[in-house]
Amino acid sequence: MSKSFRRIDNPRLLAFEVLAQVLLEGAYSNLILPKVLSESALDSNDRAFATELVYGTLRMQGRHDHFIASASDRVLEKIDLKTLIVLRMGTHQLKQLRVPSHAAIYESVELAKKVVGKSTASFVNAILRKIDSLDFEQLAKNHGTYARLSIEFSHPEWIISSYLDSLKSRDEVIQLLGANNIAAKPTLIAWPGRASVQELLESGAMPIEGSFVAASLDGNPGDVAAVRQRRAGVQDLGSQIVVEKFYDTFKPNLRWLDLCAGPGGKAAYLSALLNRDGGEFLANEISAERAKLVSQVLHHGEVRVGDGRCMPAELGKFDRIILDAPCTGIGALRRRPEVRWRRSLEDLRSLTHLQSELLNSAVTLLVPGGVIAYVTCSSHQAETKFQIRSFLKRHSNFSRIAVKDERADIDGDLQLWPHRDGTDAMFLSLLKNEGTNR
């Protein structure tokens, strides 16, 4: 990070700088914000306020933009992005937080003077005063179901449509949209053989029912000694669950492969389990930078850099392969709110093609009787059920193994949901090579 945040003692200015990096430079909010806060001069209350400004402004961006468009004579595309960021932050304070109107407008105008200039500050002042007088019903009248939900819950319509396709219930979709707009607390994992849940609890975390390795933290994971020492990590419970369900297929002395391992959370958990129970492990990652992250958390086995679609024959065959496939990531909107605005149907099409290629590659690397765990952080059926259906048509020698979980569907696949399970929307399908093509 090129910019220093050590002297920033204004939470709005810090939030603006983070949002500018996310929206102008493509940074991820959940990665950059903790680093920026650690370098700042903010106290705990101001850190909490800056955190809500960053995540909340990104999360509700679609709704805020409707307010701004209604109050402005300029179309959004004609508003300078830095000015738009200030307007979104001001709208968030006016419409989502308990900030008095006069304070929200005054502080936004002062921020605009610092970051975009005095001449633009008067424009910000005028727009926010108009927004303060608007209400949601004025904004949402005469809109159809998808459009109204899109405005109210600040999700693109294509994502809402996919939820309705999967859940078949408008009421449950509304529950899911609401869950996506509630920030997820960090979930910690005590790597088996390196740390214990009890140690996490003694550091201030809270237990998670049904898990022997996970704990929930209402605070900064960097304050936990086991996390700093890389004996524990931060990993959504959904990611932990899919690893555990895959590991239910464990047998001694097998060769295990993580085909797309970066940034390394699932590889870390798998390698820790194999270090305890025995088995060979290889983590493959196409990005050298992400491969370094994997190597920092790997407890057992090796890391290589390469394209999972063209693995060299000399690596041999594997008994177990996990493919945590590149995907839209719309299952993690609680933690990465900007993803909902970055992804599109065009991305979906290219990603499903890549997923198919990686699945085909995994087939060539698997021994007869071996198992592929296909995982995505998505609930879109093009990346989940339809992808598996297509795979089984292409590879008739494969069949599903039912995931051992009461939440598994009629096919034996597991789809987790934020509103049902308190996790990211992770998907898991277990695919077994039965031998010769049928």
C-alpha positions in Angstrom: 0.0 0.0 0.0 1.6 3.2 -1.1 -0.4 5.6 1.0 0.3 6.0 4.7 -2.7 6.2 7.1 -0.8 6.6 10.3 -1.7 10.2 10.8 -5.4 10.0 9.7 -7.5 10.8 12.7 -10.8 11.6 10.8 -13.0 8.5 10.3 -14.8 9.9 7.3 -11.5 10.8 5.5 -10.2 7.3 6.2 -13.4 5.7 4.9 -13.2 7.9 1.8 -9.6 6.8 1.2 -10.5 3.1 1.5 -13.5 3.5 -0.7 -11.4 5.3 -3.3 -9.0 2.4 -3.4 -11.8 -0.1 -3.7 -13.7 1.7 -6.4 -10.8 3.3 -8.3 -8.1 0.7 -7.9 -10.0 -2.6 -7.5 -9.0 -3.3 -4.0 -11.1 -5.6 -1.8 -12.6 -3.9 1.2 -12.2 -6.9 3.6 -8.5 -7.0 2.8 -7.6 -3.3 2.8 -9.7 -1.9 5.6 -8.1 -3.9 8.5 -4.6 -2.8 7.3 -5.6 0.8 7.0 -7.3 0.9 10.4 -4.2 -0.6 12.0 -2.1 2.2 10.6 -4.5 5.0 11.6 -4.7 7.2 14.7 -8.4 6.4 15.2 -9.7 5.3 18.6 -12.1 2.3 18.9 -15.3 4.3 18.4 -14.0 6.0 15.3 -12.7 2.7 13.9 -16.2 1.2 14.3 -17.7 4.3 12.6 -15.2 4.1 9.7 -15.8 0.4 9.3 -19.6 0.9 9.0 -19.1 3.8 6.5 -16.9 1.6 4.3 -18.9 -1.6 4.3 -22.3 0.1 4.6 -21.6 2.5 1.8 -20.5 -0.3 -0.5 -23.3 -2.6 0.6 -26.1 0.0 0.0 -24.5 1.6 -3.0 -27.3 0.7 -5.4 -30.0 2.2 -3.1 -27.9 5.3 -2.4 -27.4 5.8 -6.1 -31.1 5.9 -6.6 -31.4 8.6 -4.1 -28.6 10.6 -5.7 -30.0 10.2 -9.2 -33.4 11.4 -8.0 -31.8 14.5 -6.4 -29.4 15.4 -9.1 -29.9 17.0 -12.6 -26.7 15.1 -13.7 -26.8 11.5 -14.6 -24.6 9.4 -12.3 -22.1 8.6 -15.1 -21.4 12.4 -15.4 -20.6 12.8 -11.7 -16.9 12.5 -10.9 -16.3 9.2 -9.0 -14.6 10.8 -6.0 -17.6 13.2 -5.7 -19.9 10.2 -6.0 -18.1 8.5 -3.2 -18.6 11.5 -0.9 -22.3 11.6 -1.9 -22.8 7.9 -1.2 -21.1 8.3 2.2 -23.3 11.3 3.0 -26.5 9.4 1.9 -25.5 6.4 4.0 -25.3 8.7 7.1 -28.6 10.3 6.3 -30.6 7.2 5.4 -28.9 4.3 7.2 -27.2 5.6 10.3 -28.3 7.7 13.3 -26.3 10.7 12.3 -28.2 14.0 12.6 -28.9 15.5 9.2 -27.1 18.7 9.9 -23.9 16.8 11.0 -24.1 14.3 8.1 -24.4 17.2 5.5 -21.8 19.5 7.2 -19.2 16.7 7.5 -19.8 15.6 4.0 -19.3 19.1 2.6 -16.1 19.5 4.7 -14.9 16.1 3.3 -15.7 17.2 -0.2 -13.6 20.4 0.2 -10.6 18.2 1.2 -10.8 15.6 -1.5 -12.5 17.2 -4.5 -12.4 20.9 -3.9 -14.5 23.8 -2.7 -16.4 24.3 -6.0 -17.7 20.7 -5.8 -18.5 21.0 -2.1 -21.5 23.3 -2.9 -22.8 20.6 -5.3 -22.5 18.0 -2.6 -24.3 20.3 -0.2 -27.3 20.8 -2.5 -27.7 17.2 -3.4 -27.6 15.9 0.2 -30.1 18.5 1.3 -32.5 17.2 -1.4 -31.8 13.6 -0.5 -32.6 14.4 3.2 -36.1 15.3 2.1 -36.8 12.2 0.1 -38.1 8.9 1.4 -37.8 5.3 0.1 -41.5 5.0 -1.0 -41.0 8.1 -3.2 -38.0 6.3 -4.7 -39.5 2.8 -5.2 -43.1 3.5 -6.4 -44.1 2.1 -9.8 -41.3 -0.4 -9.8 -41.8 -4.1 -10.5 -40.9 -6.9 -8.1 -37.2 -7.3 -9.1 -36.6 -3.6 -9.5 -38.2 -2.8 -6.1 -36.2 -5.5 -4.3 -33.1 -4.3 -6.1 -33.6 -0.8 -4.8 -34.7 -1.7 -1.3 -32.0 -4.3 -0.6 -29.3 -2.8 -2.9 -28.6 -5.9 -5.0 -28.4 -6.1 -8.8 -31.5 -7.6 -10.4 -29.7 -10.6 -12.0 -28.6 -11.8 -8.5 -32.1 -11.4 -7.1 -33.4 -13.4 -10.1 -30.9 -16.2 -9.4 -32.1 -16.3 -5.7 -35.7 -16.7 -6.8 -34.7 -19.5 -9.2 -33.0 -21.4 -6.4 -35.2 -20.7 -3.4 -38.6 -20.5 -5.2 -39.9 -18.2 -2.4 -40.1 -14.4 -2.4 -40.3 -14.3 1.4 -37.1 -16.4 1.7 -35.3 -14.3 -0.9 -36.2 -11.3 1.2 -34.6 -13.0 4.2 -31.5 -13.8 2.2 -31.2 -10.2 0.9 -31.5 -8.9 4.4 -28.9 -11.4 5.7 -26.5 -10.3 2.9 -26.8 -6.7 4.2 -25.7 -7.6 7.8 -21.9 -7.6 8.2 -20.5 -11.0 9.2 -18.4 -11.3 12.3 -15.0 -12.9 11.7 -15.0 -16.7 12.2 -11.8 -18.1 13.5 -10.5 -21.7 13.0 -8.0 -23.4 15.3 -5.8 -25.5 13.0 -5.9 -29.1 14.2 -2.7 -29.9 16.0 -1.6 -26.3 16.2 -4.2 -24.6 18.4 -7.5 -25.4 20.2 -10.9 -23.8 20.4 -10.3 -23.3 24.1 -7.3 -21.1 23.3 -9.5 -19.0 21.0 -12.2 -18.7 23.7 -9.6 -17.6 26.2 -8.7 -14.8 23.7 -12.3 -13.5 23.7 -14.0 -15.5 21.0 -17.3 -17.2 21.4 -18.0 -20.9 20.7 -19.9 -22.1 17.6 -22.3 -24.9 18.3 -21.5 -28.1 16.5 -17.9 -27.2 15.7 -14.7 -28.5 17.4 -12.4 -26.0 15.6 -14.5 -22.8 15.0 -15.2 -19.7 17.1 -16.8 -16.4 16.4 -15.0 -13.1 17.2 -16.5 -9.7 17.8 -13.3 -7.8 17.2 -10.0 -7.8 15.4 -8.5 -11.2 14.6 -5.1 -9.7 14.7 -5.5 -9.3 18.4 -5.6 -13.1 18.9 -2.2 -14.5 19.5 -2.9 -17.8 17.8 -3.9 -16.0 14.6 -0.8 -13.8 14.7 1.4 -16.8 15.1 -0.5 -18.6 12.2 -1.6 -21.4 14.5 -5.2 -20.3 13.8 -6.8 -18.5 10.9 -9.8 -16.6 9.8 -12.2 -18.7 7.7 -15.9 -18.5 7.2 -17.8 -21.4 8.7 -19.1 -22.4 5.3 -15.6 -23.0 4.0 -14.8 -25.0 7.1 -17.9 -27.2 6.6 -17.2 -28.1 3.0 -13.6 -29.1 3.9 -15.0 -31.3 6.7 -17.6 -32.9 4.4 -14.9 -33.7 1.8 -12.6 -35.0 4.5 -15.4 -37.5 5.5 -14.1 -39.5 2.5 -10.7 -39.9 4.2 -8.8 -43.2 4.0 -5.2 -43.7 5.0 -2.2 -43.2 2.7 -4.1 -41.3 -0.1 -2.7 -38.5 -2.4 -4.7 -35.3 -2.0 -4.6 -32.3 -4.4 -6.0 -28.8 -4.0 -6.3 -27.7 -7.6 -6.9 -24.0 -7.0 -5.5 -23.4 -3.6 -5.1 -19.6 -3.2 -5.4 -17.8 -0.9 -5.1 -20.9 1.1 -7.8 -21.3 3.8 -9.1 -24.6 2.7 -5.6 -25.9 1.9 -4.5 -24.9 5.4 -7.4 -26.8 7.0 -6.9 -29.9 4.8 -3.2 -29.9 5.3 -3.5 -29.7 9.1 -5.9 -32.6 9.1 -3.6 -34.7 6.9 -0.6 -33.8 9.0 -2.5 -35.3 11.9 -3.9 -38.4 10.1 -1.5 -39.1 7.3 -1.6 -38.6 3.6 0.3 -36.8 0.8 -0.8 -33.3 0.0 -0.1 -30.9 -2.9 -1.5 -27.4 -3.2 -1.6 -25.9 -6.7 -2.2 -22.2 -7.4 -1.9 -20.3 -10.7 -0.8 -17.0 -9.1 2.7 -16.9 -7.7 1.6 -14.1 -5.2 -1.3 -16.2 -4.0 0.9 -19.3 -3.8 3.1 -17.4 -1.3 0.0 -16.9 0.8 -0.8 -20.6 0.6 2.8 -21.5 1.7 2.5 -19.3 4.7 -0.4 -21.3 6.1 0.3 -24.8 4.9 1.0 -27.2 7.7 1.9 -30.3 5.6 2.7 -31.0 1.9 4.0 -28.8 -0.9 2.9 -25.8 -2.9 3.4 -25.4 -6.7 2.6 -22.6 -9.1 0.8 -23.6 -12.3 -2.4 -23.6 -14.3 -4.9 -26.2 -13.0 -6.1 -26.7 -16.5 -2.8 -28.2 -17.7 -1.1 -30.0 -14.9 2.1 -31.9 -15.9 1.8 -35.7 -16.2 4.8 -36.3 -14.0 2.8 -35.2 -11.0 1.0 -38.5 -11.2 -2.6 -39.3 -10.2 -4.5 -38.3 -7.0 -7.1 -40.1 -4.9 -8.8 -36.9 -3.7 -9.0 -33.6 -5.5 -10.7 -30.4 -4.2 -11.6 -27.9 -6.8 -12.5 -24.6 -5.1 -13.3 -23.1 -8.4 -13.0 -19.5 -9.4 -16.6 -18.1 -9.3 -18.6 -15.0 -9.1 -18.2 -15.0 -5.3 -21.8 -13.8 -4.8 -22.1 -16.2 -1.9 -19.8 -13.9 0.2 -21.7 -10.6 -0.1 -21.8 -10.1 3.6 -18.0 -9.9 3.7 -17.2 -8.5 0.3 -20.1 -6.1 -0.4 -18.4 -4.6 -3.5 -18.6 -8.0 -5.3 -22.3 -7.4 -6.1 -21.3 -4.4 -8.2 -18.2 -5.9 -9.8 -19.7 -9.1 -11.2 -22.0 -9.3 -14.2 -23.7 -11.9 -16.4 -20.8 -11.7 -18.7 -18.5 -12.7 -15.9 -20.8 -15.6 -15.1 -20.5 -16.9 -18.6 -16.7 -16.8 -18.7 -16.4 -18.3 -15.2 -18.7 -21.2 -15.8 -16.5 -22.1 -18.9 -13.4 -21.9 -16.7 -15.1 -24.1 -14.1 -15.9 -26.7 -16.8 -12.3 -26.7 -18.0 -10.9 -27.2 -14.4 -13.4 -30.0 -13.8 -12.2 -31.7 -17.0 -8.6 -31.3 -15.9 -9.4 -32.8 -12.5 -10.8 -35.9 -14.2 -7.5 -36.6 -15.9 -5.7 -36.4 -12.6 -8.0 -38.7 -10.6 -7.5 -42.4 -10.0 -10.4 -44.8 -10.6 -12.4 -44.8 -7.3 -11.1 -41.3 -6.5 -13.3 -38.4 -5.5 -13.5 -34.8 -6.7 -15.0 -32.1 -4.3 -16.4 -29.4 -6.5 -16.8 -26.2 -4.4 -18.0 -22.7 -5.2 -18.7 -19.6 -3.1 -21.9 -19.1 -5.0 -25.6 -20.1 -5.1 -26.1 -19.3 -8.8 -27.3 -22.6 -10.4 -25.1 -22.0 -13.5 -22.1 -22.4 -11.2 -23.6 -25.1 -9.0 -26.4 -27.5 -10.1 -26.2 -26.9 -13.8 -22.4 -27.2 -13.7 -22.6 -30.6 -12.1 -25.4 -31.7 -14.4 -23.2 -30.8 -17.4 -20.2 -32.5 -15.9 -22.0 -35.8 -15.4 -23.2 -35.7 -19.0 -19.7 -35.3 -20.2 -18.2 -37.9 -17.8 -20.6 -40.9 -17.6 -18.1 -42.8 -15.4 -18.7 -40.4 -12.6 -21.5 -40.4 -10.1 -22.4 -38.3 -7.0 -21.6 -39.3 -3.5 -24.2 -37.9 -1.1 -22.7 -35.3 1.2 -23.2 -36.5 4.8 -25.3 -33.6 6.1 -29.0 -33.3 6.8 -29.1 -30.1 4.7 -28.0 -32.0 1.6 -30.6 -31.8 -1.2 -32.2 -34.7 -3.1 -29.2 -35.1 -5.3 -26.8 -35.3 -2.3 -25.3 -31.8 -3.0 -24.9 -29.3 -0.2 -25.9 -25.6 -0.6 -25.4 -23.4 2.4 -27.1 -20.0 2.9 -26.4 -16.9 5.0 -30.0 -16.6 6.2 -30.4 -20.3 7.0 -27.0 -21.4 8.2 -25.2 -18.2 9.1 -22.4 -18.9 6.6 -21.4 -17.8 3.2 -23.5 -19.4 0.4 -21.0 -22.3 -0.2 -21.8 -25.2 -2.5 -20.3 -28.7 -2.4 -20.8 -31.6 -4.7 -18.8 -34.9 -4.3 -18.1 -36.7 -7.6 -16.7 -40.2 -7.7 -14.8 -41.9 -10.5 -16.5 -45.2 -10.9 -14.0 -46.5 -13.4 -14.6 -47.2 -17.1 -17.0 -44.8 -19.0 -20.5 -46.3 -18.8 
